[in-house]
Amino acid sequence: MDGECTRHEAGRALTNSFTDKMMDVDVNFDVEPGATTGTSELTHRIDIRPEDFGEIFGSLIRRQLPGQTTGAMADLKKLVEGGH
């Protein structure tokens, strides 16, 4: 897939967009201040738009993504909050 950063607001938002013959994908990260000092709320959205043959794989990918991204989101949240 070819990709590029299509939105970047330092410390607040990041969107990467990817495309190939089978689908277009946007991966969004939005950061908001958390309920307590030094914490944050991180929202992660993935928008998958299958094209032609990609329709076959689209529903499978959508079902697997939540489980695959949970650990990655926890690690990213630590980085955003200054942890290691």
Secondary structure, DSSP 8 states (H G I E B T S, - for coil): -EEEEEEEETTTEEEEEEE-SSEEEEEEEEEEE-SSTT-EEEEEEEEEEE-GGGHHHHHHHHHHHHHHHHHHHHHHHHHHTT--
